[in-house]
Amino acid sequence: MPKKIDHELRRLDFTEAAIAVIGRQGIDNTRLIDVARAANATTGALTHYFEGKDAVLLAAFDHVAQHILRDLLTESDESLIDRAAQALPLDEEGVMYWRVWICFLSRAVADPALARINNDYHDEFRQRLARLLETEQAAGRLSRDVDRAETAEAVIAVVDGLGVHAAMQPDTWTAERLRKQLDTMLRPLLPMP
């Protein structure tokens, strides 16, 4: 009897392998065979799920973006600053995710289609963060004077800046240092009522 394969799970295995390889080697040094090996598979098995390297890159980037969006949407009693910290590279996996993001952005600079994809994700981040700020205002945990759109943009800029530093210098930008710097930068933007 043929072996039953969970295709969604197999595709996820390849995506996670791609994240690890791209995070270590960068996009230009990543080959399909590297991703296949990291997933303990053949290149033929990989190309059954992805048409080529660009498709693997997009899947890796989408996985990273959805991970961050999921963290923003998860119901939580944590402060807004603690929730924003979840988007930072606080551990080895986070560093890999941010390196994939940076690799994608470097390609998006010269590729209008990738730039649109990045802009769409950014718009979604901004909208979800603005809704989260609205929820915080309605619950009385954030001043009603805060402009949600501008503050969402500022929070994203702070997280982006810290994330890039931490992805490039993980030994210097420890989780503790990232959280402390995030608190220092965001606390004035998020006044209590």
CYANA upper distance limits for C-alpha pairs under 8 A (distance plus 0.5 A):
  5 ILE  CA     10 ARG  CA      8.05
  6 ASP  CA     10 ARG  CA      6.68
  7 HIS  CA     11 ARG  CA      6.56
  8 GLU  CA     12 LEU  CA      6.69
  9 LEU  CA     13 ASP  CA      6.68
 10 ARG  CA     14 PHE  CA      6.92
 11 ARG  CA     15 THR  CA      6.69
 11 ARG  CA     49 TYR  CA      6.81
 12 LEU  CA     16 GLU  CA      6.58
 13 ASP  CA     17 ALA  CA      6.62
 13 ASP  CA     39 ALA  CA      6.76
 14 PHE  CA     18 ALA  CA      6.59
 14 PHE  CA     35 VAL  CA      7.40
 14 PHE  CA     36 ALA  CA      7.56
 14 PHE  CA     39 ALA  CA      6.27
 14 PHE  CA     46 LEU  CA      7.44
 15 THR  CA     19 ILE  CA      6.79
 15 THR  CA     56 VAL  CA      7.29
 15 THR  CA     59 ALA  CA      6.61
 15 THR  CA     60 ALA  CA      5.82
 15 THR  CA     63 HIS  CA      7.99
 16 GLU  CA     20 ALA  CA      6.85
 16 GLU  CA     60 ALA  CA      7.54
 17 ALA  CA     21 VAL  CA      6.72
 17 ALA  CA     35 VAL  CA      6.15
 17 ALA  CA     36 ALA  CA      8.11
 17 ALA  CA     38 ALA  CA      5.88
 17 ALA  CA     39 ALA  CA      5.95
 18 ALA  CA     22 ILE  CA      6.35
 18 ALA  CA     35 VAL  CA      5.72
 18 ALA  CA     38 ALA  CA      8.27
 18 ALA  CA     56 VAL  CA      7.34
 18 ALA  CA     57 LEU  CA      7.93
 18 ALA  CA     60 ALA  CA      6.81
 19 ILE  CA     23 GLY  CA      6.27
 19 ILE  CA     60 ALA  CA      6.13
 19 ILE  CA     96 MET  CA      7.09
 19 ILE  CA     97 TYR  CA      7.20
 19 ILE  CA    100 VAL  CA      6.84
 20 ALA  CA     24 ARG  CA      6.73
 20 ALA  CA     96 MET  CA      6.77
 21 VAL  CA     25 GLN  CA      6.35
 21 VAL  CA     26 GLY  CA      7.89
 21 VAL  CA     30 THR  CA      7.09
 21 VAL  CA     34 ASP  CA      7.51
 21 VAL  CA     35 VAL  CA      6.83
 21 VAL  CA     38 ALA  CA      7.88
 22 ILE  CA     26 GLY  CA      5.03
 22 ILE  CA     27 ILE  CA      5.88
 22 ILE  CA     29 ASN  CA      8.42
 22 ILE  CA     30 THR  CA      6.58
 22 ILE  CA     96 MET  CA      8.41
 22 ILE  CA     99 ARG  CA      8.01
 22 ILE  CA    100 VAL  CA      6.54
 22 ILE  CA    103 CYS  CA      8.37
 23 GLY  CA     95 VAL  CA      8.20
 23 GLY  CA     96 MET  CA      5.11
 23 GLY  CA     97 TYR  CA      7.47
 23 GLY  CA     98 TRP  CA      8.40
 23 GLY  CA     99 ARG  CA      5.58
 23 GLY  CA    100 VAL  CA      5.97
 24 ARG  CA     96 MET  CA      7.84
 25 GLN  CA     29 ASN  CA      6.06
 25 GLN  CA     30 THR  CA      6.63
 26 GLY  CA     30 THR  CA      6.81
 26 GLY  CA     99 ARG  CA      8.24
 26 GLY  CA    100 VAL  CA      8.08
 26 GLY  CA    103 CYS  CA      6.98
 27 ILE  CA     57 LEU  CA      8.47
 27 ILE  CA    103 CYS  CA      6.80
 30 THR  CA     34 ASP  CA      6.89
 30 THR  CA     35 VAL  CA      7.99
 31 ARG  CA     35 VAL  CA      7.20
 31 ARG  CA     53 LYS  CA      7.87
 32 LEU  CA     36 ALA  CA      6.65
 32 LEU  CA     43 THR  CA      6.93
 32 LEU  CA     46 LEU  CA      8.19
 32 LEU  CA     52 GLY  CA      8.07
 32 LEU  CA     53 LYS  CA      6.83
 33 ILE  CA     37 ARG  CA      6.52
 33 ILE  CA     42 THR  CA      7.80
 33 ILE  CA     43 THR  CA      5.97
 34 ASP  CA     38 ALA  CA      6.66
 35 VAL  CA     39 ALA  CA      6.81
 36 ALA  CA     40 ASN  CA      6.67
 36 ALA  CA     41 ALA  CA      5.45
 36 ALA  CA     42 THR  CA      5.90
 36 ALA  CA     43 THR  CA      5.85
 36 ALA  CA     45 ALA  CA      8.20
 36 ALA  CA     46 LEU  CA      6.48
 37 ARG  CA     41 ALA  CA      6.14
 37 ARG  CA     42 THR  CA      7.29
 37 ARG  CA     43 THR  CA      8.48
 41 ALA  CA     45 ALA  CA      6.85
 41 ALA  CA     46 LEU  CA      7.69
 42 THR  CA     46 LEU  CA      6.97
 43 THR  CA     47 THR  CA      6.65
 44 GLY  CA     48 HIS  CA      6.79
 45 ALA  CA     49 TYR  CA      7.61
 46 LEU  CA     50 PHE  CA      6.71
 47 THR  CA     51 GLU  CA      6.10
 47 THR  CA     52 GLY  CA      7.06
 50 PHE  CA     55 ALA  CA      6.20
 50 PHE  CA     56 VAL  CA      6.62
 51 GLU  CA     55 ALA  CA      6.51
 51 GLU  CA     56 VAL  CA      8.42
 52 GLY  CA     56 VAL  CA      6.95
 53 LYS  CA     57 LEU  CA      6.68
 54 ASP  CA     58 LEU  CA      6.68
 55 ALA  CA     59 ALA  CA      6.68
 56 VAL  CA     60 ALA  CA      6.67
 57 LEU  CA     61 PHE  CA      6.60
 57 LEU  CA    104 PHE  CA      8.03
 58 LEU  CA     62 ASP  CA      6.45
 59 ALA  CA     63 HIS  CA      6.58
 60 ALA  CA     64 VAL  CA      6.79
 60 ALA  CA    100 VAL  CA      7.81
 61 PHE  CA     65 ALA  CA      6.65
 61 PHE  CA    100 VAL  CA      7.05
 61 PHE  CA    101 TRP  CA      6.78
 61 PHE  CA    104 PHE  CA      7.42
 62 ASP  CA     66 GLN  CA      6.47
 63 HIS  CA     67 HIS  CA      6.63
 64 VAL  CA     68 ILE  CA      7.04
 64 VAL  CA     97 TYR  CA      6.26
 64 VAL  CA     98 TRP  CA      8.46
 64 VAL  CA    100 VAL  CA      8.27
 64 VAL  CA    101 TRP  CA      7.82
 65 ALA  CA     69 LEU  CA      6.72
 65 ALA  CA    121 TYR  CA      7.68
 66 GLN  CA     70 ARG  CA      6.41
 67 HIS  CA     71 ASP  CA      6.92
 68 ILE  CA     72 LEU  CA      6.95
 68 ILE  CA     86 GLN  CA      8.18
 68 ILE  CA     87 ALA  CA      6.08
 69 LEU  CA     73 LEU  CA      6.83
 69 LEU  CA    125 PHE  CA      7.16
 69 LEU  CA    128 ARG  CA      8.45
 70 ARG  CA     74 THR  CA      6.60
 71 ASP  CA     83 ARG  CA      7.84
 71 ASP  CA     86 GLN  CA      7.20
 71 ASP  CA     87 ALA  CA      7.79
 72 LEU  CA     83 ARG  CA      7.14
 72 LEU  CA     84 ALA  CA      7.93
 72 LEU  CA    128 ARG  CA      7.83
 72 LEU  CA    129 LEU  CA      7.66
 72 LEU  CA    132 LEU  CA      8.47
 73 LEU  CA    128 ARG  CA      7.88
 73 LEU  CA    132 LEU  CA      8.42
 78 GLU  CA     82 ASP  CA      6.44
 78 GLU  CA     83 ARG  CA      6.85
 79 SER  CA     83 ARG  CA      6.78
 80 LEU  CA     84 ALA  CA      6.62
 81 ILE  CA     85 ALA  CA      6.67
 81 ILE  CA    182 LEU  CA      7.68
 81 ILE  CA    183 ASP  CA      6.86
 81 ILE  CA    186 LEU  CA      7.39
 81 ILE  CA    187 ARG  CA      8.18
 82 ASP  CA     86 GLN  CA      7.24
 82 ASP  CA    179 ARG  CA      8.38
 83 ARG  CA     87 ALA  CA      8.01
 84 ALA  CA     88 LEU  CA      7.90
 84 ALA  CA    155 VAL  CA      8.28
 84 ALA  CA    159 VAL  CA      7.75
 85 ALA  CA     90 LEU  CA      8.46
 85 ALA  CA    159 VAL  CA      8.25
 85 ALA  CA    178 LEU  CA      8.33
 85 ALA  CA    179 ARG  CA      6.83
 85 ALA  CA    182 LEU  CA      7.70
 86 GLN  CA     90 LEU  CA      8.08
 87 ALA  CA    159 VAL  CA      7.78
 88 LEU  CA     94 GLY  CA      7.24
 88 LEU  CA    159 VAL  CA      7.12
 88 LEU  CA    162 LEU  CA      7.88
 88 LEU  CA    163 GLY  CA      5.90
 88 LEU  CA    178 LEU  CA      8.22
 89 PRO  CA     93 GLU  CA      7.85
 89 PRO  CA     94 GLY  CA      4.37
 89 PRO  CA     95 VAL  CA      5.25
 89 PRO  CA     96 MET  CA      8.49
 89 PRO  CA     97 TYR  CA      8.03
 89 PRO  CA     98 TRP  CA      7.10
 89 PRO  CA    163 GLY  CA      6.63
 89 PRO  CA    166 ALA  CA      6.98
 89 PRO  CA    167 ALA  CA      7.19
 89 PRO  CA    175 ALA  CA      8.06
 90 LEU  CA     94 GLY  CA      6.35
 90 LEU  CA     95 VAL  CA      7.74
 90 LEU  CA    174 THR  CA      7.49
 90 LEU  CA    175 ALA  CA      5.14
 90 LEU  CA    178 LEU  CA      8.10
 91 ASP  CA     95 VAL  CA      6.85
 91 ASP  CA    175 ALA  CA      7.62
 92 GLU  CA     96 MET  CA      6.91
 93 GLU  CA     97 TYR  CA      6.76
 94 GLY  CA     98 TRP  CA      6.68
 95 VAL  CA     99 ARG  CA      6.64
 95 VAL  CA    166 ALA  CA      7.68
 95 VAL  CA    167 ALA  CA      5.49
 95 VAL  CA    170 PRO  CA      7.71
 96 MET  CA    100 VAL  CA      6.80
 96 MET  CA    167 ALA  CA      8.04
 97 TYR  CA    101 TRP  CA      6.80
 98 TRP  CA    102 ILE  CA      6.63
 98 TRP  CA    163 GLY  CA      7.24
 98 TRP  CA    164 VAL  CA      7.60
 98 TRP  CA    167 ALA  CA      6.37
 99 ARG  CA    103 CYS  CA      6.61
 99 ARG  CA    167 ALA  CA      6.46
 99 ARG  CA    168 MET  CA      8.32
100 VAL  CA    104 PHE  CA      6.63
101 TRP  CA    105 LEU  CA      6.70
102 ILE  CA    106 SER  CA      6.73
102 ILE  CA    164 VAL  CA      7.97
103 CYS  CA    107 ARG  CA      7.09
104 PHE  CA    108 ALA  CA      6.65
104 PHE  CA    114 LEU  CA      8.45
105 LEU  CA    109 VAL  CA      6.82
105 LEU  CA    115 ALA  CA      8.25
105 LEU  CA    118 ASN  CA      8.03
106 SER  CA    110 ALA  CA      8.28
107 ARG  CA    111 ASP  CA      6.80
107 ARG  CA    114 LEU  CA      7.74
108 ALA  CA    112 PRO  CA      7.17
108 ALA  CA    113 ALA  CA      8.03
108 ALA  CA    114 LEU  CA      5.20
108 ALA  CA    115 ALA  CA      5.05
108 ALA  CA    118 ASN  CA      7.85
109 VAL  CA    115 ALA  CA      7.02
110 ALA  CA    115 ALA  CA      8.41
111 ASP  CA    115 ALA  CA      6.61
112 PRO  CA    116 ARG  CA      6.66
113 ALA  CA    117 ILE  CA      6.96
114 LEU  CA    118 ASN  CA      6.68
115 ALA  CA    119 ASN  CA      6.56
116 ARG  CA    120 ASP  CA      6.56
117 ILE  CA    121 TYR  CA      6.85
118 ASN  CA    122 HIS  CA      6.63
119 ASN  CA    123 ASP  CA      6.54
120 ASP  CA    124 GLU  CA      6.75
121 TYR  CA    125 PHE  CA      6.67
122 HIS  CA    126 ARG  CA      6.62
123 ASP  CA    127 GLN  CA      6.62
124 GLU  CA    128 ARG  CA      6.59
125 PHE  CA    129 LEU  CA      6.51
126 ARG  CA    130 ALA  CA      6.55
126 ARG  CA    149 ALA  CA      7.95
126 ARG  CA    152 ALA  CA      6.21
126 ARG  CA    153 GLU  CA      6.88
126 ARG  CA    156 ILE  CA      7.91
127 GLN  CA    131 ARG  CA      6.74
127 GLN  CA    149 ALA  CA      8.45
127 GLN  CA    152 ALA  CA      8.44
128 ARG  CA    132 LEU  CA      6.67
129 LEU  CA    133 LEU  CA      6.67
129 LEU  CA    152 ALA  CA      6.14
130 ALA  CA    134 GLU  CA      6.70
130 ALA  CA    148 ARG  CA      5.68
130 ALA  CA    149 ALA  CA      6.31
130 ALA  CA    151 THR  CA      8.26
130 ALA  CA    152 ALA  CA      5.99
131 ARG  CA    135 THR  CA      6.71
131 ARG  CA    148 ARG  CA      8.47
132 LEU  CA    136 GLU  CA      6.76
133 LEU  CA    137 GLN  CA      6.72
133 LEU  CA    142 LEU  CA      7.99
133 LEU  CA    148 ARG  CA      6.56
133 LEU  CA    152 ALA  CA      8.18
134 GLU  CA    138 ALA  CA      6.67
134 GLU  CA    148 ARG  CA      7.37
135 THR  CA    139 ALA  CA      6.67
136 GLU  CA    140 GLY  CA      6.79
136 GLU  CA    141 ARG  CA      5.70
136 GLU  CA    142 LEU  CA      5.94
137 GLN  CA    141 ARG  CA      6.27
137 GLN  CA    142 LEU  CA      5.09
137 GLN  CA    143 SER  CA      6.58
137 GLN  CA    144 ARG  CA      6.25
138 ALA  CA    142 LEU  CA      8.49
140 GLY  CA    192 MET  CA      8.38
140 GLY  CA    193 PRO  CA      7.20
141 ARG  CA    192 MET  CA      6.31
141 ARG  CA    193 PRO  CA      7.20
142 LEU  CA    146 VAL  CA      8.07
142 LEU  CA    190 LEU  CA      6.85
142 LEU  CA    191 PRO  CA      6.46
142 LEU  CA    192 MET  CA      5.20
142 LEU  CA    193 PRO  CA      6.19
143 SER  CA    190 LEU  CA      7.92
143 SER  CA    191 PRO  CA      6.24
143 SER  CA    192 MET  CA      5.65
143 SER  CA    193 PRO  CA      4.70
144 ARG  CA    193 PRO  CA      7.68
146 VAL  CA    151 THR  CA      7.57
146 VAL  CA    189 LEU  CA      8.31
146 VAL  CA    190 LEU  CA      7.85
146 VAL  CA    191 PRO  CA      8.32
147 ASP  CA    151 THR  CA      6.44
148 ARG  CA    152 ALA  CA      6.37
149 ALA  CA    153 GLU  CA      6.81
150 GLU  CA    154 ALA  CA      6.74
151 THR  CA    155 VAL  CA      6.58
151 THR  CA    189 LEU  CA      7.24
152 ALA  CA    156 ILE  CA      6.71
153 GLU  CA    157 ALA  CA      6.72
154 ALA  CA    158 VAL  CA      6.71
155 VAL  CA    159 VAL  CA      6.65
155 VAL  CA    186 LEU  CA      7.41
156 ILE  CA    160 ASP  CA      6.40
157 ALA  CA    161 GLY  CA      6.59
158 VAL  CA    162 LEU  CA      6.69
158 VAL  CA    182 LEU  CA      7.83
158 VAL  CA    185 MET  CA      7.80
158 VAL  CA    186 LEU  CA      8.33
159 VAL  CA    163 GLY  CA      6.29
159 VAL  CA    182 LEU  CA      8.00
160 ASP  CA    164 VAL  CA      6.67
161 GLY  CA    165 HIS  CA      6.97
162 LEU  CA    166 ALA  CA      6.62
162 LEU  CA    178 LEU  CA      7.49
162 LEU  CA    182 LEU  CA      8.28
163 GLY  CA    167 ALA  CA      6.49
164 VAL  CA    168 MET  CA      6.71
165 HIS  CA    169 GLN  CA      6.39
165 HIS  CA    170 PRO  CA      8.27
165 HIS  CA    173 TRP  CA      7.57
166 ALA  CA    170 PRO  CA      5.33
166 ALA  CA    172 THR  CA      7.95
166 ALA  CA    173 TRP  CA      5.46
166 ALA  CA    174 THR  CA      7.95
166 ALA  CA    178 LEU  CA      8.27
169 GLN  CA    173 TRP  CA      6.55
170 PRO  CA    174 THR  CA      6.78
173 TRP  CA    177 ARG  CA      6.36
173 TRP  CA    178 LEU  CA      6.61
174 THR  CA    178 LEU  CA      6.62
175 ALA  CA    179 ARG  CA      6.65
176 GLU  CA    180 LYS  CA      6.69
177 ARG  CA    181 GLN  CA      6.57
178 LEU  CA    182 LEU  CA      6.45
179 ARG  CA    183 ASP  CA      6.61
180 LYS  CA    184 THR  CA      6.74
181 GLN  CA    185 MET  CA      6.68
182 LEU  CA    186 LEU  CA      6.42
183 ASP  CA    187 ARG  CA      6.04
184 THR  CA    188 PRO  CA      8.22
185 MET  CA    189 LEU  CA      8.16
186 LEU  CA    190 LEU  CA      6.86
187 ARG  CA    191 PRO  CA      7.28
